[in-house]
Amino acid sequence: MKRIGVLVSGGGSNLQAIINSIEDRKLEAEIAVVISNRPNAFALERAARHGIPTVVIDHHDFPTVREFTEAIVGNLRKYRVELVCLAGFLKILDRIIIDAYPNKILNIHPALLPAFGGKGMYGHHVHEAVLASGTKYSGATVHLVTAETDVGPIVLQGVVKVDDDDTSESLAEKVLQIEHQIFPEAIRLVLEDRIMIDGLRTKLKR
Ligand code: GRF
Protein backbone atom coordinates (compact mmCIF):
# COMPACT_ATOMS: atom_id res chain seq x y z
CA MET A 1 0.00 0.00 0.00
CA LYS A 2 1.50 3.35 -1.02
CA ARG A 3 2.19 5.66 1.92
CA ILE A 4 1.28 9.34 1.74
CA GLY A 5 2.19 12.15 4.11
CA VAL A 6 -0.21 15.09 4.45
CA LEU A 7 0.99 18.54 5.51
CA VAL A 8 -1.68 20.77 7.06
CA SER A 9 -2.07 24.14 8.76
CA GLY A 10 -5.79 24.60 9.26
CA GLY A 11 -9.21 22.99 9.26
CA GLY A 12 -8.18 19.94 7.25
CA SER A 13 -11.22 19.58 5.00
CA ASN A 14 -8.94 18.41 2.19
CA LEU A 15 -7.34 15.92 4.58
CA GLN A 16 -10.85 14.72 5.43
CA ALA A 17 -11.63 14.30 1.73
CA ILE A 18 -8.52 12.13 1.34
CA ILE A 19 -9.45 10.08 4.43
CA ASN A 20 -12.99 9.63 3.09
CA SER A 21 -11.73 8.52 -0.34
CA ILE A 22 -9.49 5.89 1.27
CA GLU A 23 -12.27 4.64 3.55
CA ASP A 24 -14.69 4.55 0.60
CA ARG A 25 -12.13 2.45 -1.31
CA LYS A 26 -11.84 5.12 -4.02
CA LEU A 27 -8.17 5.71 -3.23
CA GLU A 28 -5.80 2.85 -2.48
CA ALA A 29 -3.28 4.45 -0.13
CA GLU A 30 -2.38 4.79 3.51
CA ILE A 31 -1.92 8.12 5.25
CA ALA A 32 1.30 7.36 7.11
CA VAL A 33 1.48 10.69 8.93
CA VAL A 34 -0.18 14.09 9.15
CA ILE A 35 2.26 16.92 9.89
CA SER A 36 1.03 20.35 11.02
CA ASN A 37 3.03 23.52 11.56
CA ARG A 38 0.31 24.71 13.94
CA PRO A 39 -0.34 22.83 17.21
CA ASN A 40 -4.04 23.72 17.25
CA ALA A 41 -4.93 22.92 13.65
CA PHE A 42 -8.29 21.10 13.61
CA ALA A 43 -6.79 18.87 10.89
CA LEU A 44 -4.86 17.16 13.72
CA GLU A 45 -8.17 16.29 15.41
CA ARG A 46 -9.47 14.83 12.15
CA ALA A 47 -6.36 12.64 11.84
CA ALA A 48 -6.56 11.49 15.47
CA ARG A 49 -10.20 10.45 15.00
CA HIS A 50 -9.03 8.06 12.27
CA GLY A 51 -6.02 6.72 14.18
CA ILE A 52 -3.56 8.47 11.87
CA PRO A 53 -0.17 9.39 13.43
CA THR A 54 0.31 13.14 13.79
CA VAL A 55 3.39 15.31 14.27
CA VAL A 56 3.47 19.02 15.08
CA ILE A 57 6.50 20.82 13.67
CA ASP A 58 5.99 24.40 14.73
CA HIS A 59 7.81 26.79 12.39
CA HIS A 60 8.34 29.17 15.32
CA ASP A 61 10.74 26.61 16.81
CA PHE A 62 13.23 26.90 13.94
CA PRO A 63 15.57 29.82 13.20
CA THR A 64 15.51 29.21 9.45
CA VAL A 65 13.11 27.87 6.82
CA ARG A 66 15.78 25.34 5.89
CA GLU A 67 15.90 23.87 9.42
CA PHE A 68 12.09 23.84 9.58
CA THR A 69 12.02 21.99 6.27
CA GLU A 70 14.74 19.57 7.39
CA ALA A 71 12.60 18.65 10.40
CA ILE A 72 9.63 17.99 8.13
CA VAL A 73 11.66 15.91 5.65
CA GLY A 74 13.14 13.92 8.54
CA ASN A 75 9.65 12.99 9.73
CA LEU A 76 8.43 12.18 6.22
CA ARG A 77 11.35 9.79 5.90
CA LYS A 78 10.75 8.34 9.38
CA TYR A 79 7.19 7.45 8.35
CA ARG A 80 8.41 6.11 4.97
CA VAL A 81 6.26 8.56 3.04
CA GLU A 82 6.31 8.09 -0.75
CA LEU A 83 4.04 10.98 -1.80
CA VAL A 84 3.71 14.31 0.00
CA CYS A 85 0.36 16.16 -0.12
CA LEU A 86 0.16 19.84 0.87
CA ALA A 87 -3.45 20.18 2.04
CA GLY A 88 -4.07 23.71 3.21
CA PHE A 89 -0.42 23.98 4.25
CA LEU A 90 0.45 27.64 4.45
CA LYS A 91 4.21 27.79 4.95
CA ILE A 92 6.83 28.19 2.23
CA LEU A 93 9.34 25.34 2.40
CA ASP A 94 13.00 25.15 1.45
CA ARG A 95 13.80 23.50 -1.84
CA ILE A 96 15.47 20.59 -0.04
CA ILE A 97 12.01 18.99 0.19
CA ILE A 98 11.74 19.08 -3.60
CA ASP A 99 15.17 17.45 -3.87
CA ALA A 100 13.97 14.79 -1.40
CA TYR A 101 10.66 14.22 -3.22
CA PRO A 102 11.14 15.10 -6.90
CA ASN A 103 7.75 15.16 -8.66
CA LYS A 104 6.30 13.56 -5.54
CA ILE A 105 4.75 16.59 -3.87
CA LEU A 106 1.19 17.66 -4.68
CA ASN A 107 -0.41 20.96 -3.68
CA ILE A 108 -4.01 22.11 -3.87
CA HIS A 109 -4.71 25.72 -4.78
CA PRO A 110 -8.18 27.34 -4.69
CA ALA A 111 -8.00 28.93 -8.16
CA LEU A 112 -7.32 28.04 -11.79
CA LEU A 113 -3.50 28.36 -11.85
CA PRO A 114 -1.50 29.97 -13.27
CA ALA A 115 -4.09 32.70 -12.68
CA PHE A 116 -4.54 33.97 -9.14
CA GLY A 117 -1.46 32.23 -7.76
CA GLY A 118 1.84 33.24 -6.23
CA LYS A 119 2.79 35.54 -3.37
CA GLY A 120 -0.09 36.55 -1.12
CA MET A 121 -2.58 34.41 -3.03
CA TYR A 122 -4.01 32.16 -0.33
CA GLY A 123 -7.35 31.70 1.42
CA HIS A 124 -9.87 34.52 1.02
CA HIS A 125 -7.32 36.72 -0.78
CA VAL A 126 -7.67 34.43 -3.79
CA HIS A 127 -11.46 34.65 -3.96
CA GLU A 128 -11.46 38.41 -3.41
CA ALA A 129 -9.04 38.82 -6.31
CA VAL A 130 -11.17 36.55 -8.49
CA LEU A 131 -14.33 38.57 -7.75
CA ALA A 132 -12.54 41.89 -8.31
CA SER A 133 -11.19 40.68 -11.66
CA GLY A 134 -14.66 40.12 -13.11
CA THR A 135 -13.75 36.62 -14.33
CA LYS A 136 -16.81 34.44 -14.82
CA TYR A 137 -15.19 31.16 -13.80
CA SER A 138 -12.93 30.03 -11.00
CA GLY A 139 -12.03 26.66 -9.59
CA ALA A 140 -9.25 24.63 -8.02
CA THR A 141 -5.94 23.21 -9.15
CA VAL A 142 -3.83 20.27 -8.02
CA HIS A 143 -0.25 20.61 -9.24
CA LEU A 144 3.13 19.07 -8.66
CA VAL A 145 5.33 21.30 -6.51
CA THR A 146 8.49 22.81 -7.96
CA ALA A 147 10.89 25.43 -6.60
CA GLU A 148 8.55 28.30 -7.55
CA THR A 149 5.37 28.95 -5.49
CA ASP A 150 2.12 27.82 -7.15
CA VAL A 151 3.93 26.98 -10.39
CA GLY A 152 4.30 23.36 -11.32
CA PRO A 153 2.90 20.80 -13.74
CA ILE A 154 -0.87 20.83 -13.35
CA VAL A 155 -2.37 17.40 -12.66
CA LEU A 156 -6.09 18.21 -12.35
CA GLN A 157 -8.37 21.24 -12.31
CA GLY A 158 -12.08 21.72 -11.66
CA VAL A 159 -14.19 24.74 -12.63
CA VAL A 160 -17.00 26.63 -10.92
CA LYS A 161 -19.17 29.46 -12.28
CA VAL A 162 -18.74 32.82 -10.55
CA ASP A 163 -22.31 34.00 -9.98
CA ASP A 164 -23.35 37.67 -9.83
CA ASP A 165 -24.31 37.35 -6.17
CA ASP A 166 -21.20 35.45 -5.10
CA THR A 167 -19.21 36.69 -2.13
CA SER A 168 -15.69 35.62 -1.17
CA GLU A 169 -17.27 33.18 1.30
CA SER A 170 -19.79 31.67 -1.12
CA LEU A 171 -17.16 31.31 -3.83
CA ALA A 172 -14.72 29.72 -1.36
CA GLU A 173 -17.37 27.16 -0.45
CA LYS A 174 -18.02 26.25 -4.09
CA VAL A 175 -14.29 25.96 -4.79
CA LEU A 176 -13.73 23.85 -1.69
CA GLN A 177 -16.24 21.29 -2.97
CA ILE A 178 -14.19 21.03 -6.18
CA GLU A 179 -10.98 20.68 -4.15
CA HIS A 180 -12.42 17.73 -2.26
CA GLN A 181 -13.23 16.02 -5.56
CA ILE A 182 -9.99 16.59 -7.47
CA PHE A 183 -7.36 16.18 -4.72
CA PRO A 184 -8.01 12.49 -4.00
CA GLU A 185 -8.31 11.80 -7.74
CA ALA A 186 -4.98 13.54 -8.46
CA ILE A 187 -3.32 11.53 -5.68
CA ARG A 188 -4.68 8.33 -7.22
CA LEU A 189 -3.32 9.24 -10.66
CA VAL A 190 0.17 9.98 -9.30
CA LEU A 191 0.28 6.86 -7.10
CA GLU A 192 -0.77 4.75 -10.09
CA ASP A 193 2.04 6.37 -12.11
CA ARG A 194 -0.50 7.58 -14.70
CA ILE A 195 1.02 11.06 -15.06
CA MET A 196 3.53 11.91 -17.77
CA ILE A 197 5.21 15.31 -17.37
CA ASP A 198 5.95 17.47 -20.42
CA GLY A 199 7.25 20.85 -19.25
CA LEU A 200 4.38 22.43 -17.32
CA ARG A 201 1.92 20.11 -19.02
CA THR A 202 0.96 16.70 -17.76
CA LYS A 203 -0.58 13.98 -19.90
CA LEU A 204 -2.29 10.79 -18.86
CA LYS A 205 -0.38 7.62 -19.63
CA ARG A 206 -2.62 5.14 -21.41
C1 GRF B 1 -8.25 25.39 0.93
O1 GRF B 1 -8.97 26.38 0.22
C2 GRF B 1 -6.99 25.06 0.15
O2 GRF B 1 -7.13 25.29 -1.24
C3 GRF B 1 -6.00 26.00 0.70
O3 GRF B 1 -6.28 25.97 2.10
C4 GRF B 1 -7.71 25.98 2.25
C5 GRF B 1 -8.14 25.22 3.49
O4 GRF B 1 -7.90 23.88 3.29
N1 GRF B 1 -4.65 25.59 0.35
P1 GRF B 1 -8.29 22.78 4.42
O5 GRF B 1 -9.76 22.92 4.74
O6 GRF B 1 -7.43 23.06 5.64
O7 GRF B 1 -7.98 21.48 3.75
Boltz pocket constraint, residues with backbone or C-beta under 6 A from the ligand:
constraints:
  - pocket:
      binder: B
      contacts: [[A, 8], [A, 9], [A, 10], [A, 11], [A, 12], [A, 13], [A, 14], [A, 15], [A, 43], [A, 86], [A, 87], [A, 88], [A, 89], [A, 108], [A, 109], [A, 110], [A, 123], [A, 176], [A, 179]]
      max_distance: 6.0
